[in-house]
Amino acid sequence: MGIDLQLHDGRPFWPSRRSKRRATLIRQSHELSEALAQLIAKIPRNTSGKLWTVDPYNDTIFNEQEAAAALREIPDLLECCTDDSEAEAIRALTTYLEACAATPGSHLVFAGD
């Protein structure tokens, strides 16, 4: 189980050869997917936050407003870290959330597998 992060500059779109639309992917991260999935699984369900809605088995998409709201959950999530890989995963998540929140029209995809 893992969660990859993908930052898109618009509504996520993966073009086919026949499509005239351009790809929206800005950057992605695969390195810390298992640690991120483990941390997301520790978040209590049905809370007032946004991160608990991330599904580690399917894709979950946040727009820039949802990313900004999720940034407020980072301090609590850092307290749940039990090792360096989890702390590094939270730092990477924070970077992606900040970039999404600062870019109008962008979307952050949590690609679960």
Residue frames relative to the residue before (quaternion, step in Angstrom):
aa qw qx qy qz dx dy dz
M 1.0000 0.0000 0.0000 0.0000 0.00 0.00 0.00
G 0.1690 0.7788 -0.5894 0.1323 3.55 -0.98 0.86
I 0.2188 -0.7486 0.6095 0.1423 3.53 -1.30 0.38
D 0.1835 -0.7632 0.6138 0.0846 3.55 -0.72 1.14
L 0.3102 -0.7347 0.5733 0.1880 3.58 -1.17 0.61
Q 0.0104 -0.7813 0.6238 -0.0172 3.56 -1.00 0.90
L 0.1670 -0.7766 0.6019 0.0815 3.57 -0.77 1.04
H 0.0943 -0.7955 0.5986 0.0006 3.55 -0.81 1.11
D 0.4306 -0.7126 0.4918 0.2547 3.58 -1.04 0.73
G 0.7663 0.1476 -0.1126 0.6151 3.57 1.30 0.04
R 0.7499 -0.2943 0.2609 0.5320 3.54 -1.21 -0.36
P 0.5264 -0.6619 0.4137 0.3371 3.63 -0.70 0.99
F 0.0906 0.7805 -0.6057 0.1252 3.51 -0.90 1.04
W 0.1005 -0.7707 0.6282 0.0360 3.53 -0.90 0.97
P 0.2841 -0.8242 0.4632 0.1592 3.59 -0.18 1.26
S 0.3266 -0.6770 0.6163 0.2349 3.48 -1.30 0.49
R 0.7015 -0.4622 0.3128 0.4433 3.58 -1.22 0.11
R 0.7094 0.4647 -0.2634 0.4597 3.59 1.07 -0.66
S 0.5643 0.6327 -0.3797 0.3703 3.58 1.20 -0.29
K 0.3347 -0.7361 0.5550 0.1949 3.54 -1.13 0.70
R 0.5412 0.6041 -0.4095 0.4178 3.61 1.24 -0.15
R 0.4334 -0.6921 0.5120 0.2664 3.54 -1.12 0.63
A 0.5821 -0.5642 0.4522 0.3720 3.55 -1.24 0.46
T 0.3306 -0.7723 0.5175 0.1629 3.58 -1.07 0.71
L 0.4898 0.6933 -0.4201 0.3208 3.60 1.22 -0.23
I 0.2320 -0.7656 0.5893 0.1129 3.58 -0.84 1.06
R 0.7592 -0.2130 0.1727 0.5903 3.57 0.84 -1.03
Q 0.1223 -0.7903 0.5966 0.0667 3.52 -1.31 0.37
S 0.2140 -0.7675 0.5952 0.1039 3.54 -1.27 0.48
H 0.1000 -0.7977 0.5942 0.0245 3.55 -0.93 1.00
E 0.5244 0.7216 -0.3770 0.2494 3.55 1.18 -0.62
L 0.8183 0.2576 -0.0990 0.5042 3.59 0.84 -0.92
S 0.2352 0.8392 -0.4722 0.1320 3.57 1.19 0.47
E 0.6646 0.5014 -0.3215 0.4512 3.62 0.94 -0.76
A 0.6585 0.4999 -0.3116 0.4684 3.59 0.93 -0.86
L 0.6470 0.5140 -0.3209 0.4628 3.58 0.99 -0.79
A 0.6454 0.5162 -0.3179 0.4646 3.59 0.96 -0.81
Q 0.6459 0.5164 -0.3232 0.4601 3.59 0.98 -0.78
L 0.6641 0.4954 -0.3026 0.4711 3.59 0.99 -0.80
I 0.6391 0.5156 -0.3269 0.4678 3.58 0.93 -0.84
A 0.6450 0.5310 -0.3201 0.4466 3.59 1.01 -0.76
K 0.6418 0.5379 -0.3219 0.4418 3.62 1.16 -0.50
I 0.5567 0.6200 -0.3954 0.3865 3.60 1.20 -0.40
P 0.4766 -0.6707 0.4803 0.3037 3.60 -0.83 0.93
R 0.4552 -0.6950 0.4945 0.2555 3.58 -0.99 0.87
N 0.8373 0.2173 -0.1772 0.4694 3.53 -1.31 0.50
T 0.3682 0.6901 -0.5301 0.3275 3.56 0.92 0.92
S 0.6625 -0.5216 0.3545 0.4042 3.57 -1.24 0.01
G 0.5795 0.6205 -0.3649 0.3821 3.61 1.21 -0.22
K 0.5465 -0.6196 0.4677 0.3142 3.54 -1.38 -0.06
L 0.6358 0.5916 -0.3429 0.3580 3.59 0.98 -0.80
W 0.5946 0.5745 -0.3834 0.4116 3.61 1.08 -0.50
T 0.6213 0.5631 -0.3433 0.4231 3.61 1.20 -0.40
V 0.5010 0.6486 -0.4330 0.3755 3.61 1.25 -0.20
D 0.2424 -0.7747 0.5752 0.1011 3.54 -0.81 1.11
P 0.3442 -0.7748 0.4872 0.2091 3.63 -0.50 1.11
Y 0.6986 0.4613 -0.2725 0.4743 3.62 1.23 -0.21
N 0.7591 0.2392 -0.1482 0.5870 3.60 1.27 -0.23
D 0.5960 -0.5525 0.4286 0.3947 3.56 -1.27 0.10
T 0.0854 -0.7481 0.6570 0.0370 3.53 -1.13 0.83
I 0.1547 -0.8101 0.5634 0.0484 3.58 -0.84 0.99
F 0.1259 -0.7600 0.6349 0.0580 3.57 -0.99 0.98
N 0.3015 -0.6994 0.6060 0.2294 3.57 -1.10 0.68
E 0.7406 -0.4326 0.2493 0.4497 3.61 -1.23 0.04
Q 0.6299 0.5224 -0.3480 0.4574 3.62 1.07 -0.58
E 0.6572 0.4958 -0.3057 0.4784 3.58 0.99 -0.80
A 0.6225 0.5315 -0.3369 0.4654 3.59 1.06 -0.72
A 0.6434 0.5148 -0.3190 0.4682 3.59 0.98 -0.83
A 0.6522 0.5024 -0.3131 0.4735 3.59 0.99 -0.79
A 0.6594 0.5197 -0.3046 0.4499 3.59 0.99 -0.82
L 0.5596 0.6096 -0.3889 0.4050 3.61 1.12 -0.53
R 0.6262 0.5529 -0.3393 0.4324 3.60 1.08 -0.62
E 0.6477 0.5288 -0.3103 0.4524 3.60 1.24 -0.36
I 0.4836 0.7163 -0.4109 0.2903 3.59 1.22 -0.38
P 0.6524 0.5140 -0.3573 0.4273 3.69 0.79 -0.79
D 0.6638 0.4894 -0.3087 0.4739 3.60 0.97 -0.79
L 0.6483 0.5195 -0.3146 0.4592 3.56 1.04 -0.76
L 0.6105 0.5535 -0.3433 0.4506 3.59 1.08 -0.68
E 0.6302 0.5409 -0.3289 0.4496 3.58 1.09 -0.68
C 0.6528 0.5204 -0.3076 0.4565 3.60 1.18 -0.49
C 0.4943 0.6824 -0.4229 0.3333 3.60 1.24 -0.29
T 0.1771 -0.8016 0.5658 0.0769 3.55 -0.96 0.92
D 0.7974 0.1080 -0.0834 0.5878 3.60 1.24 -0.20
D 0.7213 -0.4653 0.3093 0.4094 3.56 -1.33 0.18
S 0.6386 0.5342 -0.3474 0.4315 3.61 0.99 -0.71
E 0.6401 0.5062 -0.3269 0.4766 3.59 1.06 -0.68
A 0.6427 0.5097 -0.3213 0.4733 3.60 0.98 -0.80
E 0.6428 0.5082 -0.3174 0.4773 3.60 1.01 -0.78
A 0.6276 0.5306 -0.3329 0.4624 3.60 1.03 -0.75
I 0.6542 0.4961 -0.3123 0.4778 3.60 1.01 -0.77
R 0.6266 0.5190 -0.3446 0.4682 3.60 1.01 -0.69
A 0.6493 0.5011 -0.3137 0.4785 3.59 0.99 -0.81
L 0.6361 0.5233 -0.3180 0.4694 3.58 0.97 -0.86
T 0.6409 0.5298 -0.3192 0.4546 3.58 0.95 -0.88
T 0.6402 0.5302 -0.3171 0.4565 3.58 0.97 -0.87
Y 0.6857 0.4728 -0.2820 0.4763 3.58 0.91 -0.93
L 0.6466 0.5123 -0.3261 0.4617 3.61 0.96 -0.79
E 0.6514 0.5136 -0.3138 0.4619 3.59 0.97 -0.85
A 0.6618 0.5027 -0.3084 0.4628 3.58 0.93 -0.87
C 0.6555 0.5009 -0.3112 0.4716 3.57 0.97 -0.81
A 0.6679 0.5101 -0.3001 0.4511 3.59 0.90 -0.94
A 0.7121 0.4604 -0.2493 0.4679 3.59 1.09 -0.70
T 0.7033 0.4373 -0.2546 0.4994 3.61 1.25 -0.20
P 0.3330 -0.7625 0.5159 0.2039 3.61 -0.28 1.19
G 0.8118 0.2537 -0.2149 0.4801 3.54 -0.97 0.93
S 0.5496 0.6311 -0.3987 0.3752 3.59 1.24 -0.12
H 0.1879 -0.7541 0.6195 0.1105 3.53 -1.38 0.30
L 0.2219 -0.7417 0.6184 0.1347 3.54 -1.14 0.74
V 0.1675 -0.7894 0.5871 0.0644 3.55 -0.72 1.12
F 0.1855 -0.7157 0.6647 0.1070 3.52 -0.96 0.99
A 0.1270 -0.8238 0.5516 0.0304 3.56 -0.16 1.32
G 0.1519 -0.8118 0.5618 0.0472 3.55 -0.27 1.30
D 0.0740 -0.7983 0.5950 0.0569 3.54 -1.18 0.56
